[in-house]
Amino acid sequence: MTDFPTLDRFLLNNRQSHLDQLFELLRIASISADSSKGAEMTQAANWVEAKLASGGLKTKQILGDGPPLVYAESVPVPGKPVVLVYGHYDVQPVDPLNLWSSPPFEPVLKDGNIYARGSTDDKGQMLTHVQSVLAWQQCNQQLPLQVKFLIEGQEENGSAVLESKLAEIADQIACDVIVISDSSQYAKGQPAITYGLRGIAYYELRVHGPKADLHSGSFGGAVTNPALALARILTEMKTPDGRIQLPGFYDSVVELDARERQMWASMNFSDDAFAEQLGVDALTGEEGYTTLERRWARPTFDVHGLLGGYQGEGGKTIIPSWAAAKISFRLVPNQDPKIVSLQLQEFIRNHTPPGVRVEIIDLHGGRGVMANPNSRFMKGAMQAVQEGFDAKPVMIREGGSIPIVAQMVEATNADVLLHGWGLDDDGAHSPNEKFCLEDYYRGIRASSRLWHYLAM
């Protein structure tokens, strides 16, 4: 029988130790998109493996062409489900550095929040599950089911190693349910179970014009400006009312059902408060849908970066020889990033002005994921989160993407549980990323309950 009082006392008495350990991991600058951070990536992988091994779990690193995968498992429990915890130890780049109020890899505790790159995405959230499994072991309680861990180092940069190894390790990671904490609660004090993630298709567009930069006075009006051509292409890709113009883009989009729309409409959500939180004077998006529907369950198109031309001090009157943009589409269930790539190619062919050539670089993509909201594992997760946070969770979808998850679900034929401990304003990919200290502790407590309820 699970001794929850002993677990709770242990977690309470070890709060400072759990915080110190998170700070250790946060100090490692494991930026997977930065090729100069190879040593830090290895350091982070070694740290995670050592922490899992300290609890008696059997561990190994799975090596590929990139940061290692960290795998661990507890002992099997015959007749009980197998759980796979997925997370990542890599983090986003820190640019622009000047907007950070404290160094991104020197974690600080301020106003009840942990400020550091990776605090909420995903080191803090991932570590809650590691700490809870170790707590069971340190309290001399036998886990009621087998828990496996697969922690990768490229989630923020396409998961190439995991994707390449997935077929090879499918038997090793075989499980009944995948547990992921890499998202947010619905609101402060209101935990959530996420039953859907959007997919993503991410590209770089490069518009090539003249063979060299040209004097705009001597050549302006005689050639197509690649920067203007790029701006025109991007503008034409989405209408002012939010509809994406790729041919056939909406053909496979699954519409929201009335039950979901009613459930989300009943949530205490304010457009005005959300706009104020973001620091904007108005919200925009696809007509006919609410803000929550647009964020969680409708496809989107966004520009993430623009390159090209002169960007130094003062003026330089040139027609740039090239211009580029980083773009992505968030995809909903049934949309395939490979099909979107074909649709993008057709759109570019039909919208490229004469005098320039557009190169499409496919950076990465992944399908969306939908979980069964009525599964036995979902019910167990609801109970565990309610006890960990002292509040009944609501059911939501998440607009973000974890591209490899759909492939993992397909490889294992497992259910998936997505319960995030973060908050909307944590700034996961922004300067001054944070994670609420109490939510870190509540996440560990909820996770400590999870193994019990998933085994029932």
MARTORKOL-835758 format. One record per residue: residue in three letters; z, y, x of N, C-alpha, C in turn. Coordinates in steps of 0.05 Angstrom, whole numbers, plus 5000, padded with zeros to 4 digits. Atoms other than C-alpha are relative to their C-alpha. Example, Ala and Ser with C-alpha at 12.3 -4.5 7.8 and 13.67 -1.06 7.14 Angstrom:
# MARTORKOL-835758
ALA500049765018515649105246500050245018SER499949764984514349795273501450224985
***
This chain:
# MARTORKOL-835758
MET500049765017500050005000500050255018THR500249764984498250685026502550174999ASP497649844999504251095049499250295003PHE500949724998501951795032502250195010PRO498049824989508752125045500250005031THR500050014971508651875117497650145012LEU502449864991501552115126500350304998ASP499749715004503252795097501950125021ARG498149904980509252875143498750025028PHE501450004974505052685203498150245002LEU502049784999499553185185501550275002LEU498549754999504753735174501150055027ASN498749974973508253605240498050035022ASN502049994979501653585278497950224996ARG501949785005498354215252499250155025GLN500649854976498854575318498249845019SER501650174983496053985356497249984990HIS502650025011490253925308498450275004LEU501349744994488754675317499250025029ASP500649994971489154625393497649835006GLN502350184995484254045392497450124990LEU502449865010479354435349499250225019PHE500649784981479855025397498749895025GLU501350124976478154555455497149954995LEU502850065006471754335421498450254996LEU501549755005469855035400499450165025ARG500549864974470255285472497549895014ILE502450124987464254835490497550124987ALA502449855010457755235483497749814995SER502050225004453754645455497750104981ILE502249885015447555035431497549825005SER502150194996442254505421497250135003ALA502649874998436455005415499650135028ASP500149874973438055275486499849785021SER500450214980435054815539501850025024SER498349974977439755105591502849894995LYS497350095007445854815555500349705000GLY499850294999444754085573502749905008ALA497450084991451354035610502150034978GLU498249965022455054325550499649804978MET500550215021451653845502501349745008THR498750254990453953255545503050024998GLN497149965002460953555549501049974972ALA499150025028461453615474499949714990ALA500250285008458952905463502249835012ASN497950154987463952635513502750064987TRP497549925013469553025480500449864974VAL499950135026467952745411500549705004GLU499650294996467452035438502849945009ALA497350054990474052085476502050034978LYS498149965022477552345414500049764981LEU500150245017475051765372501249765014ALA498950234985476751265426503050015002SER497149984998483851535430501449884976GLY498850125024485051255360499449704998GLY500550295000482950555380497449924989LEU502650075011475950595351498249915023LYS502150104981470350225386497850215001THR501949784998465650765413497749935019LYS502350014981458950835448498350244996GLN502049795002453751365462497349874999ILE502850105003446651225439498250215012LEU501549804984441951555488497050004992GLY502849975005435051825475499050245015ASP501249774986430652405496501250264989GLY498649775010435852935483503049945000PRO497150045001443353005468500749734988PRO499350275009446852335458501150004971LEU498650065025448952055391502649875006VAL497450124996456351895388500549814976TYR499450205021457851255349502849885004ALA497450124999464650965332500449844975GLU499450165024467450445285502949905002SER497550145001474150195262499549704993VAL500450295005475349455249499149954972PRO501050065028471749145189502449904983VAL498150095020475749015126498549834980PRO501650175017472848415090500450064970GLY500049965029471048525017500350294992LYS499749715006471749285022497550155009PRO502449844993466349825027500150095029VAL500349884973463850105093499150294997VAL500649715002463850865101498850095027LEU501149884976459451235151500450304998VAL499649714999461751945169497850115019TYR502149864984455852375193500850295004GLY499549724994456753045227498550075026HIS501449924975454353435288501850185017TYR498449844981457353745350498450235012ASP501549784990451654225365500350244981VAL499649755016451754955341497550175002GLN502249805000446955525327500250195024PRO499949794980445056045379501850234990VAL498049795007449756645381498850284996ASP501349745002444657215380500350114971PRO499649804979445657795369502950025010LEU497350034989451657755415501650264996ASN498549755002453458495408501350044973LEU498749975027455358395335502549834997TRP497650165001460957905351502450185006SER497549854995467958205347501749875022SER498650154978470457675397497949815011PRO501950184988466757215445499649754984PRO500550225018463456655405501249735008PHE498950264991466156095449502850045011GLU497249974994473156375457501450034973PRO498950005028476256185389502550174998VAL497649845005481356655360500849964971LEU498950025027485856615299500750284990LYS499649735010485657255258499950004970ASP499949975029487657395186499649734986GLY500150265012488356655172497449855004ASN502650124995481356485198499749935029ILE500750074973478856135260497250115005TYR502549884994473256555290498849885026ALA501550114977468256195336497549884990ARG502450145007461255925336500649704997GLY499550285006461455235304502649944985SER497450055013468155335270499749874973THR500550135026465455175201497549825000ASP502650144999458554905221499549895028ASP498750195018460254365237502549885013LYS497950124985465654245288502649984985GLY497550005014471554435245499949804977GLN500150185023469154065183499749715009MET500350274989466953445223502749895010LEU497550094987473653415260502149934979THR498050085020477553375195500049704995HIS500250295005475052665185500949845024VAL499050134976476352475257503150015000GLN497149974999483552745252501349824979SER498750165021484852385186500049705007VAL500050284992482651705213502049955022LEU498050034978486851805276502850014988ALA497349985012492751995231500849734988TRP499450265010492351325196500949815022GLN499350184977492450965263502750085012GLN497549914987498051395291502449964982CYS497850065018502251265229500349704996ASN499950295001501250515240499249894972GLN501050105025497550445174497149905004GLN502650124997491549995170498050134980LEU502049885017485350335143499149794979PRO500750205021483550015075497149934999LEU502950064998476149995093499150065028GLN501049934973471750045154498750284999VAL501249744997469950745176498450015025LYS501749964977464050875222499450305002PHE500749734995462251535254497350015014LEU502549944986455351795274499950305003ILE499949714995455952485305497850075020GLU502349944984449552785332500150285013GLY500149744986447653375377497550164995GLN502549855005441153625346499750084971GLU500449945028442553765273498850284996GLU500949735002441254505285497250045012ASN502649974986434754355322498249764994GLY502050205009431153805283500749715001SER499150285000435053155296498049815012ALA502150164989429552885340501049735011VAL499050254989433852365376500849814978LEU499150175021437052105313497649894984GLU502450095014430252075278498649785015SER501450204984427251685336501649745002LYS498350244997433151195338500849874974LEU498950095025434351105264499349714993ALA500850275006430350465255501549805018GLU498750184980433450165318503049964994ILE497150025005440650305296500749964971ALA499550035029439850175221502149794994ASP498050215005443849525224502750095009GLN497449914989449249855266501450194982ILE498849805018450350425217500049924971ALA500050105028449649985155502650074986CYS497649915014454450245102499450004970ASP500249985029455750325028499850294991VAL500049725007456751075028500250175025ILE499949814978455451655076501650244992VAL498249775005460752205079499250225019ILE500949774984458552895102501550254991SER498849745005462453545107498750205018ASP501549814985457654075129498950214980SER500949815020457354555070502550154990SER497949825009461854995027501349914974GLN498750015026466855004971498450194981TYR501349825019464555354908501150295005ALA498849744995469455924921502849965013LYS497450034988476056064955502049894980GLY498150125019481255614923498649824980GLN501550175019475755234885498349815015PRO501650204985473454604922497749904983ALA502450105014466954274904499149735012ILE501550234990463253614909497150074996THR502949945001455953724926498449754996TYR501650245006451053244895497050045006GLY502849954994444553554919499750195024LEU500749824978441653864982497050064998ARG502849944998435054224989498949895026GLY501350074976430053995040498950255014ILE501149774985426354435090497449925014ALA502550024983419554535123499950255016TYR499749774982419954995184497650025019TYR502549964985414055295221500250265017GLU500749744987411855815271497150054996LEU502849915003405456195255499450195023ARG500949834979401756495313497250114993VAL502649885006396056985299498850115026HIS501449934975391257055358497750194994GLY502249815004386557655363498550045026PRO501549964975383257985424501449875023LYS498950154977384157665492502150155015ALA497949844987388658225515500850234981ASP499249775015392558815485497950225004LEU502149804999387759385468501250284995HIS499349725005388460145469499350064971SER500449975029389360315395498250244994GLY501849785005385660975403497149935005SER502750074993379560675436498849774983PHE501050235014379160035395501049984971GLY499150015027382960175331497850054980GLY502149985020378560095270497649835005ALA502250174993373859615306500749715001VAL499150284998378158985310502349964980THR497850075017383158625266502650005016ASN497549994986390258775287501649754992PRO498650245006393958105292502750044986ALA497449955013400658415271499550074971LEU500649945028397558705208499049764985ALA501050245013393958055194502349824993LEU497650165005400557685200501650114976ALA498549885022404058175154498649954973ARG501550055025398458095102500349714991ILE499750285007398857335105502749944988LEU497250055010406457335097500450124973THR499649875026406257825040498649854977GLU501550145021400957425002501149724995MET498950275003405056785010501949984977LYS498150005023409956994955499550254984THR500549775018408957444894502650164998PRO497649845003413758014879502149884981ASP498150125018416857594823501049735011GLY498750234988418657034872498549745000ARG501650265001413056514862498549965026ILE501350084975410556164925497149934994GLN502850025006402956164929498549785014LEU501450234988401455534968498749844977PRO501350155022396355134927501549734995GLY498650255008399854574888502949995007PHE497350014989406654774915502049914979TYR498050065020410254694848499349744985ASP500850245015406654054826502149794999SER498050214999412353594847502850104996VAL497349895004418154064834501349894975VAL498550095023423353754788501550234988GLU498649785014425754254737502949934995LEU497250035007433054354724500349904971ASP499650085028435653994662502150184987ALA498349825015439554344608502949965006ARG497250054994446154004626500850145026GLU499349864975445954274697500250304996ARG500149715004444054974675502550094984GLN497649935016449754974624502549985017MET497750044983454754704675500350245019TRP499849794981453055234726500450274987ALA499649755014452755794674502950044992SER497249985008459955624656501950075023MET498449934976462355764727500550305001ASN499349724998465856414741498550135023PHE501749884979460156734781499150274991SER500749725005458757474785497850095019ASP502149904983452157744810500950255016ASP499149754987455358414825501949955023ALA498150064978461058114865498649865023PHE501550144979456157674903498450205016ALA501549794986451758274920501950175018GLU498049854985457958654943500849855025GLN499250174978460058074987497950005022LEU502250014981453158065020499350285011GLY500649734990452858825028497250094992VAL502649915010446458914986500550144973ASP499649865025445359364926498749864976ALA501350155022441358854885499449725009LEU500850274994439758114881497149964989THR502750045009432557884875499349705002GLY500850284998428857224867498149924978GLU501950115019424556784824500850064971GLU499449925028424157044752500549754983GLY499450225018427156604698502249825008TYR497950174990432756314739502450185009THR497649864992439956524753500349995030THR499550004972442556674822500849725011LEU499150274991446055994828497749814999GLU502350185002439755634804498150055023ARG501849944978435556004856501149905026ARG498850074974440455854912500249705003TRP499350284998441755124896497749814994ALA501850205012435854824860497150094997ARG502749915001429455224867498950035029PRO501249974973424555234926499850295008THR500249734990424155844970498150025024PHE501549944975420056175025501450245013ASP498749784985423256605079498850035028VAL500849944973421356945144502650035017HIS497549994983426556845200499850175025GLY500349844976423557225257497250095003LEU502749894995417657665277499750075029LEU500549964971414657705347497350135004GLY502649894993409058095380500150305003GLY500249724997407058775402502150125018TYR498249864982410959295440502750054985GLN497449975012418459305427502050135019GLY498249864981421159705486500650284991GLU499249735006423860405488497550185000GLY502349815002419160975468497649874987GLY502450105013412060875446498049895019LYS502250114985406160465470497849944980THR502150025020399760525430498049785006ILE501750234995396759835431499349864973ILE500550215019393459335386500849745014PRO499150244986397258705405498049774999SER501950224999393258095425500949774982TRP498950225017397857645384502550104985ALA497549955014403557645334500849734989ALA499050265009407957085309502450044981ALA497850005019413056915255501249734998LYS498650255006418356375245500450014969ILE499850005029418156165172501049724991SER499250265011420955615127499850014970PHE499950055029420555335057502449824995ARG497950195009426855045025498849844977LEU501350175019424754454984502049864982VAL498350135019427654124922499149704998PRO500750295003427753374904497149954991ASN502850085004420853044903498050155016GLN501849864982417753564949500149875028ASP500350144974415153255014499150215021PRO500849814980414953695077497249955011LYS502750064990408653335099497850104982ILE501949895020405053535035500150305002VAL499849714998407654245043498450105024SER501549924976404554265113497050014993LEU502849995009397754095082499450244982GLN500349775017398754625029500050265016LEU500049764983400455135082497450035015GLN502649984986394254965122497850104982GLU502049915018389955065061500350294993PHE499549725005393255725045499150175023ILE500849844977392255975116497050025003ARG502950004999384955775115498850214981ASN501149835021383856175051501050295002HIS498949734999387856795072499950125028THR500249894973386156905145497750205001PRO502249814999382157545154498249955024PRO501850044977376157545200501050145025GLY499349874975377257705273502649905012VAL497550124989383757305283499949704994ARG499650285004385656575288503049944997VAL497250065005392156285260500649715009GLU499050264990395755715295502649944985ILE497650095015400855325254501549795017ILE498450184984406454995295502249884981ASP498150135018410454485254502549945017LEU497650034983417554535282501849774990HIS498550235011421454065236500150024970GLY499850015029422453855164501649764991GLY498550235012426253395118500150034970ARG499950005029426653205045502850084991GLY497549955012432053414998501449744992VAL498450245007437552934975501450054974MET498449995025440552794907501849755000ALA498150225002446852364900500549944971ASN499250085027449151984839502750124993PRO497549875007454352434807502049824985ASN498350185016457251844768500849755015SER499550254985458051334824503049965003ARG497150064995464750994839501050165023PHE499149854977464951344905500450304993MET499749725008463952024872502750044986LYS497449985014470051894828502349995020GLY498050014979474151704889500250255015ALA500049754986472052324925501250234984MET498849805017473952754866503049995001GLN497150034999480952474867501250095027ALA499049934973481752554942499950305005VAL500249714996479253274943502150154983GLN498149875017483653454884502849995012GLU497450034988489853194920500250165026GLY499949854975487953514986500150304996PHE500249715004486554204957501750104977ASP498349925024491254194896498350154980ALA501749885020485354384852497749804994LYS502250195008480153984813497450115009PRO502649904990473354034847497950024978VAL502249985018467154264810497649875013MET502450134990460253944817497850215004ILE502049804994454954364852497749875016ARG502050064979448554324892500350205022GLU499949834977447654644960497250085008GLY502749914993441755074980499249945028GLY500750064973442154905053498849725003SER501350254995438954305086501349855023ILE499350174978441053725130497749805001PRO502650155003434053445143500249705004ILE500050284993436052775171501349834978VAL498450165019440452575112498249834982ALA501750165017434752355067499049755014GLN500950234985432251895122502249805004MET497850184997439151615133500649854974VAL499550135026440051475059497949784996GLU502150195003433351125059500449765018ALA499650224980435050715122502349824992THR497650165006441850485096500149924971ASN499950055028440450475021502950054989ALA497249945007447350795014500250244982ASP499449765015450451294967500750225021VAL499349794982452151974996502150184987LEU498049825010458252424988499950255017LEU500149744986457653165007502350174990HIS497849815008464153545005500650185023GLY499549804979464654175045502650144997TRP497549855000470954535065499650305006GLY500549724993467655195084499950184976LEU500349805021466655835045497450155003ASP502549865000460556235026499850225021ASP500049774982462556815071500849925029ASP499250094973463956395134498050085021GLY502049914980457556645167499149785019ALA500650244984455355955190497950055021HIS502149954981449056205225499950295010SER499949724994451256915237502250075020PRO497749914983455757315284502649984985ASN497350015012463257245272500349764981GLU499650245016462756545243503049934999LYS497150055004469556335215500449754984PHE499150225016473355765183502950054992CYS497349955009479555855141501949785011LEU498150194988485455535177501249814980GLU498850175021488655275113498049804989ASP502150195009482054965092499649785020TYR500150204979481854605159502149794994TYR497850195005488654305144499649864973ARG500450135026486954175070497849795002GLY502150194997480553835092501049745013ILE498850234988484453365137501649844980ARG498350145020489253205080498249864980ALA501850125019483553085031498649755012SER501350234986480052635082501949775003SER498150224997486452235093500349854974ARG499950145026486452085018497449854994LEU502750105007478951935017499849705005TRP500450284993479351265052501449814980HIS498550165020484551015002498449984974TYR501350005026480551214940497249885001LEU502750134998473750984966500349695002ALA499650294998476750294978500849874974MET499050115026479150214906497749884984
***
